């Protein structure tokens, strides 16, 4: 038997029946029918082949295959048939009812001899004349019948068979033999048969019809010529179909390559964290190449401008390589590290470049086995700098193909862009963070207070924000707390923030009231370019009477926690932002020992849905039991921001501990003994506080300040003493609007010497206005204890 006469034994997937599959199946059925001894044998061979050639992972997908004909009763040797009637005959079957002989009389159809195949066969499947045929048929003797969904279909009479055997689709194909005998092969499939597959069986029907002609009427010479002609056409069709399918597969592979690279590229170039990006790139490239393991060696620049190399691994634990030194520029590695090109070897161990370098002359002891080798440089598209290289290994030879090389090169290209972006982002972020941190203050000593602070740049983005805080030491143990936020981001916002922060600090050091500090700062903001919208809250703690005086320029309210843990909001709706308003109200509340205060910016409390009130309520609730320690503060920030704040976070947290402080207050009338009472009061309290060494200086200062206040205002005054671990403060408040100043005094002048005396005995002195007068103060720095 010649090779072209031997049927193909391959199997097919009926859900993906392609062009070459169609050509091969048509040829197989034709050959099987031709080689059979008679029509019955041909029918059995055809149904057996159809049953066996369509499979999936569960086995044959056609539980039932039938070959049917429509014959005249005169042709049948069967009792009880009418010679004048037409009958549906089961010629052969595989599966259920295979042994049963089916002979069914059909309705009389006078026009049956001239009917095309589809009309005759669909009539058998129970279609009425108006029904739609799911298939295609031709009047030239062949066609296809397709029921895509068998269950419940009106095209199928035997629904019990469909249910019992799980039939999903039915496909029929066949034709009309010379002499007017219609035939059809009917395939019952347990998997859905696509319409594209059904369409391919039209050509299969032609092949089967030609094969069955060998057992019908006609001249042998004509059949042989037709068979030879079909054999040539089938071979040509098969070759062309195979070439076309290979071209389609190549196109699909190229499209898959592009799609794969685009997916990986989008993921890599969107990643700005270097550590995460290089590991993601290594994993993606190792998977794409099918390597047993992969490595990515990459270069970074430290703060001194020096380059250093790191690496990531995929497919093996890091411990597998930790004991080995970094690769050197050997003949194998050099093309990758200098960026000259890709290196791909089916067996690196027999490569002429391999094993030439001491001390190992190959892979060091304990190295994972590498036979197939692929290495791709990662080169910056912007600078041409070699940023690193991918290295892939496999213990078996010839594992890396040209497609693997293309994938690795594509991922290397995206990795270069991503690494460029990540390095630039890291540099910019570091610079921005350092700029922001350089503007943050050092918290000065605050006796009696515990002050904690945090500044966290946004978790995303490289631009510095305009958030800031400040703590300013004021005279007589007072402390100013500032929190502010400049709208916008970047260098412009940082520059405005620096100017406004300096202005607020400067006005604070002039000892102006909070409302005046904000008013002056707002007027400066109006004259500052780009200072359009700045919020700020300014609060001053006075330890002598444990009060907190504050004013706000459109900033978020501060959270005040009373000693019993009850939170409340202060500073709400007190003024417009700096640069917008010029009038700011001022309020004062008690701030006793045990009280706490939290000043913050919106990055801490802005929730994902944008509702600040919800975040502020969450902050106030969390502060109820929050201790004043660093760990608790960090946990609070993590809890409120869910560990991923998208804006800068600035936070000041203050606890009034009240330790190591002494206070005393004396109300004085305009009586002549006011100065004497002040001296006696000062002496007694300094002795009680263990500060007797300062008595002479302190008594002199107190006497002069009290005398000046009563003499120049003619009204009562209040003397206050305040001592902590660093200084003694003395101040006198009165109701006079005029601020005192030193004047030159002649030798014989008995007046204008009081403030000169104060200046000589005090470490520093000054005045500040109040809402109903002024305060003149002086300080004496305590000697350091040895």
Helices and strands as residue ranges (DSSP letters): G 3-5, G 14-16, H 19-35, H 39-53, E 55-56, E 59-60, E 64-72, G 73-75, E 86-94, E 103-105, G 112-114, H 117-124, E 135-137, E 142-147, H 159-164, E 169-177, E 181-189, H 195-212, G 213-215, H 220-269, H 274-289, E 293-301, E 307-314, G 318-320, H 334-337, E 343-345, G 348-350, E 372-379, E 386-394, H 402-438, E 449-456, E 465-473, G 475-477, E 479-489, H 491-509, H 514-526, E 534-542, E 547-553, E 558-561, E 567-570, E 587-590, E 596-600, H 602-605, H 612-622, H 630-641, E 649-656, E 662-668, H 674-688, G 692-694, H 695-713, E 717-723, E 727-734, H 754-761, E 764-770, E 773-781
